[in-house]
């Protein structure tokens, strides 16, 4: 079953998704070699060159719009429009089969570019012609009915979810009941088309995805399960397991952070040092810009991208926070070009925080702008323990099987960086999609995990500026197919950093097979438990994560404040047929993970990308900011901000300030010893943005369960090696720990009411 992509003869799924090779099933339109006609930018808002940071960045939008790029290019659509006009003018002389095919091919292009109503009209025409006697192949019929079903699913989503006024219904699991669509005309049409598609070829291998979508459609129409034959019914309660997590309300529309975006990154942190966490979102849309949502302190946010000087920063699949000059003001690093291959040689941006509400792009002066290899994966950490932050950039490929080298930029301490990847032994030379720093062996220097399309790597820091890949020996090379977001964490609080390594499967048929109980371990993400720094144990199945999850963006945070980190996955793939929920997993005291998607109400059915956790309202629990949207212009979605209702547990919010170590304390470790119900236990945390696709707040909001006091708080600083100990720390407070200062500093942080 092919995803809905631009028509390309002999283009395989992989080539269509991950290469920009131009191939076409349509004959070139007459005069195609003539100069290109003017083409308007393909995304809203419409921008001019003066809106961008510089002319170089401004060019990405226009160049890609004029191209055959499989995501944003409009050439193929214009060719097909010209050909259809010529066929129409030819009248009876035109080949009827060719007319029908051009209608369906043009519809595919229009759907990709977001002109869904026009796509539906052309598909209706194509099906009517085929049913009226135009001879078309069985393969064409399957493709046309499948594309039609997806188009009507998209129309239904737009009318009931994406563009619906007030509360968004039918957007998240559970879909049925009061959440079902109010306007069911389009969803019922999609149901009819899916049923017809299944009837065209009932081969279960070809129809698994259709059966999944049919169940979703009936749920949205309010007719699940009674509207389905028993043989086609799926149990949609599989996303709701035994979990105490409470529903989280999406307040993005009420507070004004529900931008209509494509895939992008998310950062949640305090950018102006006023004690309130702000939000930054990027979008892969080459004709749109970064958004910086300032926390106004009254429960609302304001987009200050223009005033901050970053409104002209376009087209970034990811971004991450850092502090390159140790001035205590959080900077932003923007990565570009991911998935674009030949079109992905786009320079990066390093947005230095000027401390006055503005940012300056200093990437070129710092030596980080070029060479602009396509990437989304960047991880900041002080690998050489000299007190300033370095950055590893995991690069992708020029084309399939032609990987660019990854890069390790050492911070020279003077505002510039030097690429030392070759000398350090971390060139990787695989298609990297995620990277993370963490001291897995507790030897006081940071090690590096790189998640690849191909075997993953665990580069062990030798302490002399070099690394050795020990992934095979330590047992952490899986998944070897399509590694994606990754992180170090201590999910079981034993003091040793474990690894989560996502596996991304773009084929909805494989995910549907898992929903049908036919999944395979080759499609699983991996959870590795650290065995004392000597090796890792694959505990994926034991921890209840032996399922096909399709993760893209991902991150972790302690949602219920029990001291054990939970995690959230933004799911999806480029194809329009990929309609799967984003997933929340609840950590049950380090013994297993329960699917809390339905319980929390966080199972958005739109494509999920950047994920960031942090306490936006200063009430002691972490909220969730989620950047939603797909790759194609027609696959936009509105971003979500899930407010945590609280779970009655105690907490500490700790801000760390390095003096010898880097100022924002990335890599610092914390250990909290608490007594709860007469039993003593430890809670461990590490400072960092974590998920490798989304940046959580560096402020550590740590749940301590029912304990009202922290018996012992220990902080381990990376550069100095200093261990600071504080005893009898009262809970439910904001504190600052400064490296080398023996007293805790209480902080006044106002508690806010979000969306008042």
C-alpha positions in Angstrom: 0.0 0.0 0.0 1.7 3.2 -1.2 1.6 6.4 0.8 0.2 9.4 -0.8 3.1 11.1 -2.4 3.7 13.0 -5.7 3.3 10.6 -8.7 6.7 9.3 -9.6 7.2 6.4 -12.0 9.4 3.7 -10.5 9.7 5.7 -7.2 9.7 3.3 -4.3 8.3 4.2 -0.9 11.8 4.8 0.5 12.9 6.8 -2.5 9.8 8.9 -2.4 10.1 9.7 1.3 13.8 10.1 1.6 15.1 11.3 -1.8 14.5 14.3 -4.0 15.0 12.4 -7.3 12.8 13.8 -10.0 10.8 11.2 -11.8 7.3 11.5 -13.3 4.5 9.3 -14.4 3.0 12.1 -16.4 4.2 13.1 -19.8 6.0 16.5 -19.9 3.6 19.3 -20.6 4.0 21.1 -23.9 6.5 23.9 -23.5 7.9 22.5 -20.3 11.4 23.6 -21.1 10.3 27.3 -21.2 11.2 29.6 -18.4 9.2 28.9 -15.2 6.2 31.0 -14.6 5.9 33.1 -11.4 5.0 30.9 -8.5 3.6 32.2 -5.3 5.0 31.0 -2.0 3.2 27.8 -1.1 2.6 28.4 2.6 0.8 30.9 4.8 1.8 33.5 5.8 3.1 34.9 2.6 6.5 36.3 3.2 8.8 38.6 1.3 12.6 38.6 1.3 12.6 41.6 3.7 10.9 39.3 6.3 13.9 37.0 6.5 17.1 37.3 8.4 19.2 37.5 5.3 18.8 36.9 1.5 20.4 33.5 1.8 17.7 32.2 4.2 15.0 34.0 2.1 15.9 31.9 -0.9 14.9 28.5 0.5 11.2 29.3 0.2 11.1 30.4 -3.4 13.7 27.9 -4.8 11.9 24.9 -3.4 8.5 26.2 -4.5 9.7 26.4 -8.1 11.3 22.9 -8.0 10.3 19.3 -8.3 11.0 18.8 -4.6 8.7 16.0 -3.5 7.5 18.0 -0.5 7.1 21.6 -1.6 7.8 21.8 -5.3 4.9 23.0 -7.5 6.3 22.1 -10.9 4.6 18.7 -11.2 1.2 20.2 -10.2 1.6 22.9 -12.9 2.6 20.4 -15.5 -0.5 18.3 -14.8 -2.7 21.4 -14.8 -1.4 22.3 -18.3 -1.8 18.8 -19.5 -5.4 18.5 -18.3 -6.2 21.8 -20.0 -4.7 20.6 -23.3 -6.7 17.3 -23.0 -9.8 19.2 -22.3 -9.3 21.4 -25.3 -8.7 18.3 -27.4 -12.2 17.1 -26.7 -13.1 13.8 -28.2 -9.6 13.4 -29.6 -8.2 13.0 -26.1 -7.4 9.5 -24.7 -10.2 9.0 -22.0 -7.9 6.8 -19.9 -5.2 9.5 -19.9 -7.8 12.2 -18.9 -8.9 10.0 -16.0 -5.3 9.4 -14.9 -4.4 13.0 -15.1 -7.4 13.9 -12.9 -6.2 11.4 -10.2 -2.5 12.4 -10.5 -3.4 16.1 -10.2 -5.5 15.4 -7.2 -2.6 13.7 -5.5 -0.4 16.8 -6.1 -3.2 19.1 -4.9 -3.6 17.1 -1.7 0.1 17.3 -1.1 0.0 21.0 -1.4 -3.0 21.5 0.8 -5.7 22.2 -1.8 -7.9 19.5 -0.4 -11.3 20.6 -1.8 -9.9 20.8 -5.4 -8.2 17.4 -4.9 -11.6 15.9 -3.9 -13.3 17.4 -7.0 -10.7 15.8 -9.4 -10.9 12.5 -7.6 -14.7 12.5 -7.8 -14.4 13.1 -11.5 -11.8 10.4 -12.0 -13.9 7.8 -10.2 -17.1 8.8 -12.1 -15.2 8.4 -15.4 -13.9 5.0 -14.4 -17.4 3.9 -13.2 -18.8 5.3 -16.4 -16.9 3.0 -18.7 -13.4 4.4 -19.0 -11.1 1.3 -18.9 -8.6 1.5 -16.0 -6.5 -1.1 -14.4 -7.2 -2.8 -11.1 -4.1 -1.2 -9.7 -5.3 2.3 -10.7 -8.7 1.6 -9.1 -7.1 0.6 -5.8 -4.9 3.7 -5.9 -7.8 6.1 -6.8 -10.2 4.8 -4.2 -7.5 4.8 -1.5 -6.5 8.4 -2.4 -10.1 9.4 -2.4 -10.7 7.9 1.1 -7.7 9.8 2.5 -8.8 13.0 0.9 -12.2 12.8 2.5 -10.6 11.9 5.8 -8.6 15.1 5.5 -11.7 17.1 4.7 -13.5 15.7 7.7 -10.5 16.6 9.9 -10.4 20.1 8.7 -14.1 20.8 9.3 -14.3 19.1 12.7 -10.9 19.4 14.2 -8.2 21.6 12.6 -10.5 24.5 11.8 -13.2 23.9 14.3 -14.1 26.7 16.6 -13.9 26.3 20.4 -12.8 22.9 21.8 -11.1 20.7 19.3 -13.2 17.5 19.0 -12.3 14.3 17.2 -8.6 15.2 17.4 -7.5 13.0 20.2 -8.2 9.5 21.5 -10.7 8.5 22.7 -12.4 9.7 19.5 -15.9 8.4 19.9 -18.7 9.4 22.2 -18.8 13.1 22.9 -15.6 13.5 20.9 -17.1 12.3 17.7 -17.4 14.6 14.7 -20.4 16.9 14.6 -20.3 17.2 10.8 -20.2 13.6 9.6 -20.8 14.0 5.8 -17.1 13.7 4.8 -16.3 11.0 7.3 -19.2 8.9 6.0 -17.9 9.3 2.5 -14.5 8.2 3.7 -16.1 5.1 5.3 -17.8 4.2 2.0 -14.6 4.6 0.0 -12.6 2.5 2.5 -15.2 -0.3 2.3 -15.0 -0.2 -1.5 -11.2 -0.2 -1.4 -11.2 -3.4 0.8 -13.7 -5.0 -1.6 -11.4 -4.3 -4.5 -8.8 -6.5 -3.0 -9.5 -8.2 0.3 -5.9 -9.5 0.7 -5.3 -8.8 4.4 -1.7 -7.8 3.8 -2.9 -5.0 1.5 -5.9 -3.9 3.6 -4.6 -3.9 7.2 -4.1 -0.1 7.1 -7.5 0.3 5.5 -9.1 -1.7 8.3 -7.4 0.5 10.9 -8.5 3.7 9.2 -12.0 2.2 8.8 -12.2 1.7 12.6 -11.0 5.2 13.2 -13.5 6.6 10.8 -16.4 4.8 12.4 -15.3 6.0 15.8 -15.2 9.6 14.5 -18.7 9.1 13.0 -20.0 7.7 16.3 -20.7 4.3 14.7 -18.0 2.1 16.3 -18.2 -0.8 16.7 -21.8 -1.5 15.6 -21.3 0.0 12.1 -18.5 -2.5 11.3 -18.7 -6.2 10.4 -17.4 -8.2 13.4 -14.5 -9.5 11.3 -13.2 -5.9 10.8 -13.7 -4.6 14.4 -10.6 -3.5 16.3 -10.4 -2.9 20.0 -9.6 0.8 20.3 -9.2 0.5 24.1 -5.7 -0.9 23.6 -4.4 2.7 24.2 -5.8 2.7 27.7 -4.1 0.6 30.3 -4.1 0.5 34.1 -2.7 4.0 34.9 -3.4 6.7 37.5 -2.4 9.5 35.2 -5.1 12.2 34.9 -6.5 13.9 31.8 -4.4 16.8 30.6 -6.3 19.7 28.9 -5.1 21.1 25.6 -5.1 24.9 26.3 -3.1 26.0 23.2 -6.0 27.7 21.5 -6.9 29.7 24.7 -3.4 30.9 25.3 -2.6 31.6 21.7 0.2 29.1 21.0 -1.7 26.8 18.6 0.2 27.9 15.5 -0.9 26.1 12.2 2.4 24.5 11.4 4.2 21.7 9.7 6.7 19.4 11.4 9.1 21.3 13.7 10.9 21.5 17.0 9.9 22.8 20.4 11.8 24.4 23.3 10.4 25.3 26.7 12.7 27.4 28.9 13.2 30.8 30.5 14.6 33.0 27.8 14.5 36.3 29.6 15.4 35.1 33.1 12.2 36.4 34.7 11.4 33.0 36.4 8.7 32.1 33.8 9.1 29.5 31.1 8.7 30.6 27.5 8.0 28.6 24.4 9.8 28.5 21.0 8.5 26.6 18.0 10.1 25.9 14.6 8.4 24.6 11.5 9.8 22.8 8.5 7.8 25.1 6.3 10.4 26.9 4.2 8.1 29.9 3.9 7.3 30.3 7.6 9.3 31.3 10.6 10.2 30.6 14.2 7.7 31.6 16.9 8.8 32.8 20.3 6.0 32.8 22.8 6.8 35.0 25.8 5.1 33.9 29.1 3.3 37.1 30.2 2.9 36.0 33.7 -0.9 36.3 33.6 -1.7 32.9 32.1 -1.3 34.1 28.5 1.5 34.1 25.9 2.6 36.6 23.2 4.5 35.8 20.1 7.5 38.2 20.3 9.5 36.7 17.4 9.5 39.9 15.5 10.6 42.1 18.4 13.2 39.5 19.3 14.7 39.6 15.9 14.2 35.9 15.1 11.1 36.2 12.9 13.2 35.8 9.8 14.5 32.4 10.8 12.7 29.9 8.5 12.4 26.3 7.8 13.8 24.2 10.7 12.8 20.7 11.6 14.4 21.1 15.0 16.0 23.5 17.5 17.6 23.1 20.9 18.7 25.5 23.7 22.2 26.1 24.9 24.4 28.8 26.4 27.5 29.1 24.2 29.2 32.0 26.0 28.3 31.1 29.6 26.6 34.4 30.2 23.5 32.8 31.8 21.2 33.7 29.0 19.8 30.8 27.0 20.7 30.7 23.3 19.0 28.8 20.5 20.6 26.5 17.9 18.6 25.9 14.8 19.2 22.8 12.6 17.9 22.7 9.0 17.7 20.5 5.9 16.6 17.2 7.4 15.0 14.8 4.8 15.7 17.2 1.9 18.9 15.4 0.7 20.1 17.3 -2.3 18.0 20.3 -1.3 19.1 20.1 2.3 22.4 22.0 2.2 21.0 24.8 4.3 23.0 26.7 6.8 22.4 26.5 10.6 21.6 29.3 12.9 23.0 30.1 16.3 20.8 32.7 17.9 22.7 34.3 20.7 20.6 35.8 23.5 21.6 39.4 23.9 19.9 39.6 27.3 17.6 42.5 26.3 14.8 40.4 24.7 16.6 40.2 21.3 18.7 37.5 19.6 21.5 37.8 17.0 22.4 35.0 14.5 26.1 34.5 15.1 26.4 31.1 13.5 28.7 32.2 10.7 31.1 34.1 13.0 31.1 31.1 15.4 32.0 28.7 12.6 28.8 26.7 12.9 26.9 27.8 9.8 28.8 25.7 7.3 29.0 23.3 5.8 25.2 23.1 6.0 24.7 19.4 5.9 21.0 18.3 6.2 20.3 17.5 9.9 17.8 17.6 12.7 20.1 16.1 15.4 22.2 18.3 17.6 23.2 17.7 21.2 25.1 20.1 23.5 27.4 19.0 26.2 30.8 19.7 27.7 32.6 16.5 26.5 36.1 17.8 27.4 35.2 19.2 30.8 36.7 22.6 30.2 33.6 24.5 31.4 32.0 25.5 28.1 29.5 23.7 25.9 30.4 21.8 22.7 28.0 20.5 20.1 27.7 17.2 18.2 25.7 17.4 15.0 24.5 14.2 13.5 24.1 14.7 9.8 22.1 12.9 7.2 22.8 11.9 3.5 23.3 13.6 0.2 21.2 10.8 -1.4 20.3 7.3 -0.4 23.4 5.5 0.9 25.7 8.5 0.6 26.0 9.7 4.2 27.6 13.0 5.2 30.0 12.9 8.1 28.7 13.9 11.5 30.5 16.8 13.2 31.8 17.6 16.7 32.4 21.3 17.3 34.6 22.0 20.2 33.9 25.4 21.9 37.1 27.4 21.8 35.9 29.7 24.6 36.2 32.8 22.5 32.9 32.7 20.6 34.2 30.3 17.9 34.1 26.6 17.4 36.4 24.0 15.7 35.2 20.8 14.1 37.2 18.0 15.7 35.0 15.0 14.7 37.7 13.3 12.8 40.4 13.5 15.5 37.8 12.6 18.1 36.7 9.5 16.2 33.0 10.4 15.9 32.5 11.0 12.2 29.7 8.3 12.4 29.2 8.3 8.5 25.7 7.0 8.9 22.4 8.7 8.5 22.0 10.2 12.0 18.5 11.0 13.3 19.1 11.5 17.0 22.0 12.1 19.4 22.4 12.5 23.2 25.1 13.0 25.8 25.3 11.2 29.1 27.8 9.7 31.5 26.7 6.1 31.3 29.7 4.7 33.2 29.9 7.4 35.9 33.5 8.2 35.2 32.9 12.0 35.2 33.0 12.6 31.4 30.2 12.6 28.9 29.7 9.7 26.5 27.7 10.1 23.2 24.9 7.9 21.8 24.0 8.4 18.1 20.8 6.9 16.7 21.1 6.0 13.0 19.4 4.6 10.0 21.7 1.6 10.4 23.4 0.3 13.6 23.5 2.9 16.4 26.7 4.0 18.1 27.7 4.5 21.7 30.9 6.5 21.7 32.7 6.0 25.0 34.7 9.1 26.1 38.3 8.2 26.6 39.0 11.3 28.6 41.7 12.5 26.2 39.5 14.1 23.5 38.8 10.9 21.7 36.0 8.4 21.7 35.6 4.7 20.9 32.4 3.1 19.6 31.5 0.4 22.0 27.8 -0.1 21.0 28.3 -3.7 19.8 30.2 -4.8 22.9 27.7 -3.0 25.2 24.7 -4.4 23.3 23.0 -1.2 22.2 23.2 -1.2 18.4 19.5 -1.9 17.9 17.3 -0.8 16.3 19.5 -1.3 13.2 16.9 -0.1 10.7 15.5 3.3 11.3 16.9 4.8 14.5 15.3 8.1 15.5 15.0 10.2 18.7 17.0 9.0 21.7 18.0 10.0 25.2 19.9 9.0 28.4 17.8 8.7 31.5 17.6 6.8 34.8 14.1 5.3 34.4 14.5 2.9 37.4 16.4 5.3 39.7 19.4 3.1 40.4 22.0 5.7 39.7 23.0 4.5 36.3 21.9 6.1 33.0 19.8 4.0 30.8 19.1 4.5 27.1 15.9 4.9 25.1 16.4 4.4 21.3 13.4 5.0 19.1 12.7 3.1 15.9 10.7 4.8 13.3 8.7 2.7 10.9 7.1 4.9 8.2 4.7 2.2 6.8 1.2 2.4 8.2 0.7 -1.2 7.2 3.4 -2.3 9.7 1.8 -0.2 12.5 -1.7 -1.5 11.7 -0.2 -5.0 11.9 0.9 -4.3 15.4 -2.6 -3.0 16.3 -3.9 -6.3 14.9 -1.5 -8.3 17.1 0.8 -9.1 14.2 3.8 -6.9 15.1 7.5 -8.0 15.0 10.4 -7.1 17.3 12.3 -5.6 14.3 9.9 -2.7 14.4 10.2 -2.0 18.2 12.0 0.9 19.8 14.5 -0.2 22.4 14.8 0.4 26.1 18.2 -0.5 27.5 18.8 -0.9 31.2 22.3 0.0 32.4 24.0 -2.8 34.3 26.5 -0.9 36.4 28.3 0.7 33.4 29.6 -2.6 32.2 26.9 -3.4 29.6 23.2 -2.9 28.9 20.2 -5.3 29.0 17.4 -5.0 26.4 14.3 -4.7 28.6 11.9 -3.5 25.9 9.5 -6.5 26.2 9.8 -6.8 29.9 8.9 -3.2 30.4 5.8 -3.4 28.2 7.2 -1.5 25.2 7.2 -4.4 22.7 5.0 -2.6 20.2 5.4 -0.7 17.0 5.2 3.0 18.0 6.2 5.0 14.9 8.0 7.8 17.0 9.4 11.0 15.5 9.5 13.7 18.2 9.9 12.4 21.7 10.9 13.4 25.3 10.4 12.4 28.9 9.1 14.1 32.1 7.6 13.0 35.4 4.0 13.7 34.7 2.5 12.5 38.0 5.4 13.7 40.2 6.2 10.2 41.7 9.9 10.5 41.0 9.9 8.1 38.0 10.1 9.7 34.5 7.3 9.0 32.1 7.6 9.7 28.3 5.7 11.0 25.3 6.1 10.1 21.7 5.1 12.3 18.7 4.2 9.7 16.1 3.7 9.6 12.3 5.3 9.5 8.9 5.0 11.7 5.8 2.2 9.8 4.0 -1.3 11.1 4.4 -2.5 7.6 5.2 -0.5 7.7 8.5 -3.2 8.5 11.0 -2.1 7.2 14.3 -2.2 8.6 17.8 0.7 10.2 19.6 1.4 8.2 22.7 2.0 8.8 26.4 3.6 6.1 28.6 3.4 6.0 32.4 6.4 4.7 34.4 5.1 2.3 37.1 7.9 2.7 39.6 10.5 1.4 37.2 8.8 -2.0 36.8 7.0 -1.4 33.5 5.4 1.2 31.4 1.6 1.5 30.9 0.0 3.1 27.9 -1.6 6.3 29.3 -2.6 7.8 25.9 -6.4 7.6 26.5 -6.1 8.4 30.2 -4.2 11.6 29.6 -6.2 12.7 26.5 -2.9 13.4 24.7 -3.4 11.0 21.8 -3.6 13.6 19.0 -4.1 12.0 15.6 -2.0 14.6 13.8 1.7 14.0 13.1 3.7 14.7 16.2 7.2 16.3 16.3 9.0 18.4 18.8 8.1 17.5 22.5 9.0 19.7 25.5 8.2 19.3 29.2 8.4 22.0 31.9 6.4 23.7 34.6 4.8 26.6 32.8 2.5 27.7 35.6 5.0 27.1 38.5 2.7 24.8 40.3 5.2 22.0 40.7 4.2 19.6 37.9 5.4 19.5 34.3 3.2 20.6 31.4 3.6 19.4 27.8 4.2 21.5 24.7 3.8 19.6 21.4 4.7 20.8 17.9 2.3 19.1 15.5 2.2 18.8 11.7 3.5 16.7 8.9 6.0 17.2 6.0 3.8 18.2 3.2 2.1 21.6 2.9 -1.2 19.9 3.0 -0.5 18.1 6.3 -0.5 21.1 8.6 -1.8 20.9 12.2 -2.3 23.1 15.2 0.2 22.8 18.0 -0.9 21.6 21.4 -0.2 22.7 25.0 -1.3 20.2 27.6 -1.8 21.5 31.1 -1.0 19.1 33.9 -3.9 18.9 36.4 -1.6 17.7 39.2 -1.6 14.4 41.0 -1.2 15.5 44.6 2.5 14.7 45.0 5.2 16.9 46.5 8.1 18.4 44.4 11.2 20.5 44.3 12.0 22.9 41.4 15.8 23.3 41.2 17.7 25.8 39.0 21.4 25.1 38.8 24.1 27.7 38.1 27.6 26.5 37.2 30.7 28.5 38.0 33.5 26.2 36.9 31.1 24.0 35.1 29.0 25.4 32.2 26.7 28.1 33.5 23.4 26.4 32.7 24.7 23.1 34.2 24.1 20.7 31.3 25.4 17.3 32.4 25.0 18.0 36.1 23.5 15.1 38.1 21.1 15.2 41.1 20.2 12.6 43.7 17.3 13.1 46.1 16.9 10.7 49.0 13.3 10.7 50.4 11.4 8.7 53.0 7.9 7.7 51.8 5.6 5.5 53.8 8.4 4.5 56.1 10.7 3.4 53.2 13.7 5.3 51.9 14.4 5.6 48.2 16.5 7.6 45.8 15.4 9.7 42.8 17.9 10.6 40.1 17.9 13.4 37.5 20.3 14.8 34.9 20.2 18.4 33.5 19.7 18.5 29.8 17.1 19.1 27.1 16.9 15.4 26.7 14.7 13.9 23.9 16.9 14.9 20.8 13.7 16.1 19.1 12.4 18.7 21.4 14.0 20.7 24.3 12.6 20.4 27.8 13.3 23.0 30.4 16.7 22.9 32.1 15.0 23.8 35.3 14.6 20.5 37.2 11.0 20.0 38.4 11.4 16.8 40.4 8.5 14.9 41.9 9.1 13.3 45.2 5.8 11.5 45.7 4.2 11.7 49.1 7.4 12.8 50.9 7.1 16.3 52.4 10.9 16.6 52.9 14.0 15.6 50.9 16.2 13.9 53.4 19.4 14.5 51.3 19.8 16.5 48.1 23.1 15.8 46.3 24.4 17.7 43.2 27.4 16.4 41.2 29.0 19.1 39.0 30.6 17.9 35.8 33.7 20.1 35.4 34.9 20.5 38.9 33.7 17.1 40.1 32.4 18.9 43.2 29.6 17.1 45.1 27.4 19.3 47.2 25.1 17.9 49.8 22.1 19.6 51.5 20.0 17.9 54.2 16.4 18.3 55.4 15.2 20.3 52.4 11.5 21.2 52.6 9.4 20.3 49.6 7.2 22.3 47.3 9.7 25.1 46.7 11.8 26.8 44.0 15.5 26.8 44.8 18.8 27.6 43.2 22.0 25.6 43.7 25.2 27.5 42.7 28.4 25.5 42.2 30.6 26.0 45.2 28.0 27.8 47.3 27.0 25.9 50.4 23.6 27.4 51.0 20.4 26.8 49.0 19.0 30.0 47.5 15.1 30.3 47.8 13.5 31.7 44.7 10.2 33.5 44.4 8.3 32.1 41.4 4.6 33.2 41.0 2.1 30.5 40.6 0.0 31.2 37.4 -3.5 30.3 36.2 -3.1 29.3 32.6 -5.9 30.2 30.2 -7.7 32.3 32.8 
